[in-house]
Amino acid sequence: MSYYSQLSHYFSLDLSTHKEYLGEIETFLESQGIAQRATCKDALDEAWDVRLTAMEHLYPDILRKSFFLTLYALAEVELKNICRHVEEQDKLPLSLDDLFVQGGFTEKIRKYLERLARVRVPHTPEWAELENYRKLRNCVTHTQGALTSSKDDRYLGTRYIPSQSPLLSIYDDTVIFNRGFCERVIDILGSSVSQLCTVLDNRQLDKTGNIAPNPRRG
């Protein structure tokens, strides 16, 4: 098994572990919400209403946003490791950190690999989704999900979040992470890394020196 195949394999295992853990926490929170509602179904106490709202909506949203940030960070580390290996393998004059690129992290990865190593980064729906995740990650990190008047947040609020319904929604100008979104993120991140590793494996096998074709171009 090649270096890139191993990397993709172990990243997939890591993501699977995170998905299982997420499922356990989601199930626990759901059971707690059901238990709390059963306990206070006849109560009219406002404090119980607040507690129920937190258990059924606030806590799960906080959990999912935290999980999403963790997943995005894992993908960043994995992609940086790939670039570092390409840099060492090709003896490139610059590292990824040396490259200044306007735009997001995925655009930096793309330009680094394509311009310096002549690796054709996949142009797939999964890789396009990485850029959406970057914008969403910035929104969650900087404002805890509150949508501002920035260009990226306007795009999220008017186009991306509505397209992800019911996995994402907006309440009081704040993005809400619903059950199922983080699971989808896990699948997209795994596919994105796998696609890039396939390109790099094909590149190693290409004896003519040509750039390997993109997988699942779309």
C-alpha positions as CSV (number, residue, x, y, z in Angstrom):
1,M,0.0,0.0,0.0
2,S,1.4,3.4,-1.0
3,Y,2.0,6.3,1.3
4,Y,-1.0,8.1,0.0
5,S,-3.2,5.1,0.2
6,Q,-2.2,4.5,3.8
7,L,-2.9,8.1,4.6
8,S,-6.3,8.0,3.1
9,H,-7.1,4.7,4.8
10,Y,-6.1,5.8,8.3
11,F,-7.9,9.2,7.8
12,S,-11.0,7.3,6.9
13,L,-10.7,5.1,10.1
14,D,-10.3,8.3,12.2
15,L,-13.4,9.8,10.6
16,S,-15.3,6.6,11.3
17,T,-14.4,6.7,15.0
18,H,-15.6,10.3,15.1
19,K,-18.9,9.4,13.5
20,E,-19.5,6.6,16.0
21,Y,-18.7,8.9,18.9
22,L,-21.0,11.6,17.5
23,G,-23.8,9.1,17.1
24,E,-23.5,8.1,20.8
25,I,-23.6,11.7,22.0
26,E,-26.6,12.5,19.7
27,T,-28.5,9.5,21.0
28,F,-27.7,10.5,24.6
29,L,-28.9,14.0,24.2
30,E,-32.1,12.8,22.4
31,S,-32.8,10.4,25.3
32,Q,-32.2,13.2,27.9
33,G,-34.6,15.5,26.0
34,I,-37.3,12.8,26.0
35,A,-36.8,12.1,29.7
36,Q,-37.0,15.8,30.6
37,R,-40.1,16.3,28.5
38,A,-41.8,13.3,30.2
39,T,-40.9,14.7,33.6
40,C,-42.3,18.1,33.1
41,K,-45.1,17.5,30.6
42,D,-47.6,18.7,33.2
43,A,-45.5,21.5,34.6
44,L,-46.1,25.1,33.7
45,D,-42.9,26.3,35.3
46,E,-40.9,28.7,33.0
47,A,-37.7,27.3,34.3
48,W,-38.6,23.9,32.9
49,D,-39.3,25.4,29.5
50,V,-35.8,26.9,29.5
51,R,-34.3,23.6,30.5
52,L,-36.2,21.8,27.8
53,T,-35.1,24.3,25.1
54,A,-31.5,23.9,26.1
55,M,-31.6,20.1,26.2
56,E,-33.5,19.8,22.9
57,H,-31.9,22.6,20.8
58,L,-29.1,24.6,22.4
59,Y,-26.9,21.8,23.6
60,P,-27.1,19.7,20.4
61,D,-26.3,22.8,18.3
62,I,-23.2,23.6,20.4
63,L,-22.1,20.0,20.2
64,R,-22.5,19.9,16.4
65,K,-20.7,23.2,15.9
66,S,-17.8,22.0,18.1
67,F,-17.7,18.7,16.2
68,F,-17.7,20.5,12.9
69,L,-14.7,22.6,13.9
70,T,-12.8,19.5,15.0
71,L,-13.5,17.8,11.7
72,Y,-12.4,20.8,9.7
73,A,-9.2,21.0,11.7
74,L,-8.5,17.3,11.1
75,A,-8.9,17.8,7.4
76,E,-6.6,20.8,7.4
77,V,-3.9,18.8,9.1
78,E,-4.3,15.9,6.7
79,L,-4.0,18.1,3.7
80,K,-1.0,19.9,5.1
81,N,0.7,16.5,5.6
82,I,0.0,15.6,2.0
83,C,1.6,18.9,0.8
84,R,4.6,18.3,3.1
85,H,5.1,14.9,1.7
86,V,4.9,16.2,-1.9
87,E,7.3,19.0,-1.0
88,E,9.9,16.4,0.3
89,Q,9.3,14.0,-2.5
90,D,9.6,16.5,-5.3
91,K,12.2,18.6,-3.5
92,L,10.1,21.7,-4.0
93,P,11.7,25.1,-3.3
94,L,8.8,26.4,-1.2
95,S,6.6,24.9,1.5
96,L,2.9,25.4,1.7
97,D,3.4,28.0,4.5
98,D,5.7,30.0,2.2
99,L,3.0,30.5,-0.3
100,F,0.8,33.6,0.0
101,V,-2.6,33.2,-1.7
102,Q,-5.7,35.3,-1.6
103,G,-8.6,33.2,-0.8
104,G,-9.2,30.2,1.5
105,F,-7.2,27.3,2.6
106,T,-8.4,25.0,-0.1
107,E,-7.4,27.5,-2.8
108,K,-4.0,27.7,-1.2
109,I,-3.7,23.9,-1.4
110,R,-4.9,23.8,-5.0
111,K,-2.4,26.5,-6.2
112,Y,0.5,25.0,-4.2
113,L,0.0,21.5,-5.7
114,E,-0.9,22.7,-9.2
115,R,1.7,25.4,-9.6
116,L,4.7,23.9,-7.9
117,A,4.2,20.2,-8.1
118,R,2.0,20.1,-11.3
119,V,-0.6,18.0,-9.4
120,R,-4.0,18.5,-10.8
121,V,-6.2,18.8,-7.7
122,P,-9.7,17.3,-8.1
123,H,-12.5,19.5,-9.4
124,T,-15.3,17.6,-7.8
125,P,-18.5,18.5,-5.9
126,E,-16.7,17.3,-2.7
127,W,-13.8,19.6,-3.2
128,A,-16.2,22.5,-4.0
129,E,-17.9,21.7,-0.7
130,L,-14.6,22.2,1.2
131,E,-14.7,25.9,0.3
132,N,-18.2,26.1,1.8
133,Y,-17.0,24.5,4.9
134,R,-14.2,27.0,5.2
135,K,-16.8,29.9,5.1
136,L,-19.0,28.1,7.6
137,R,-16.0,27.4,9.8
138,N,-15.1,31.1,9.9
139,C,-18.6,32.1,10.7
140,V,-18.8,29.6,13.6
141,T,-15.3,30.6,14.9
142,H,-15.7,34.3,14.7
143,T,-19.3,34.9,15.7
144,Q,-20.5,31.5,17.0
145,G,-22.6,31.2,13.9
146,A,-24.2,34.6,13.8
147,L,-24.5,35.8,10.2
148,T,-23.0,39.2,9.5
149,S,-23.0,41.5,6.5
150,S,-19.7,40.1,5.1
151,K,-19.7,38.7,1.6
152,D,-19.1,35.1,2.8
153,D,-21.9,35.3,5.4
154,R,-24.3,36.7,2.9
155,Y,-23.5,33.8,0.6
156,L,-24.0,31.4,3.5
157,G,-27.3,33.0,4.5
158,T,-28.9,33.4,1.1
159,R,-27.5,30.4,-0.9
160,Y,-25.6,27.8,1.0
161,I,-27.6,27.2,4.2
162,P,-30.9,27.1,2.4
163,S,-29.5,24.5,0.0
164,Q,-28.5,22.3,2.9
165,S,-32.0,22.3,4.5
166,P,-32.9,20.5,6.8
167,L,-29.4,19.7,7.8
168,L,-28.7,23.5,8.3
169,S,-31.2,26.2,9.2
170,I,-31.3,29.8,10.3
171,Y,-32.9,31.1,13.5
172,D,-32.6,34.8,14.6
173,D,-29.9,35.4,11.9
174,T,-27.8,32.5,13.3
175,V,-26.9,29.3,11.6
176,I,-28.2,26.2,13.3
177,F,-26.6,22.8,12.9
178,N,-29.2,20.0,12.8
179,R,-28.8,16.3,13.2
180,G,-27.2,14.7,10.2
181,F,-25.0,17.6,9.0
182,C,-21.8,16.6,10.8
183,E,-22.3,13.1,9.5
184,R,-22.4,14.5,5.9
185,V,-19.3,16.5,6.6
186,I,-17.5,13.4,7.6
187,D,-18.4,11.7,4.3
188,I,-17.4,14.7,2.3
189,L,-14.0,15.1,4.0
190,G,-13.2,11.5,3.6
191,S,-14.1,11.5,-0.1
192,S,-12.0,14.7,-0.7
193,V,-8.9,13.4,0.8
194,S,-9.4,10.0,-0.9
195,Q,-9.7,11.7,-4.3
196,L,-6.5,13.7,-3.8
197,C,-4.6,10.6,-2.7
198,T,-5.8,8.8,-5.8
199,V,-4.5,11.6,-8.0
200,L,-1.1,11.4,-6.2
201,D,-1.0,7.6,-6.4
202,N,-1.7,7.8,-10.2
203,R,1.0,10.4,-10.5
204,Q,3.6,8.1,-9.0
205,L,2.6,5.3,-11.3
206,D,2.7,7.6,-14.4
207,K,6.0,6.7,-16.0
208,T,5.6,9.3,-18.8
209,G,5.7,12.3,-16.5
210,N,2.2,13.4,-17.5
211,I,-0.2,14.9,-15.0
212,A,-2.7,12.2,-13.9
213,P,-6.3,12.8,-14.8
214,N,-8.8,14.0,-12.2
215,P,-11.0,11.4,-10.5
216,R,-14.8,11.9,-10.8
217,R,-14.4,15.3,-12.5
218,G,-17.7,17.2,-12.1
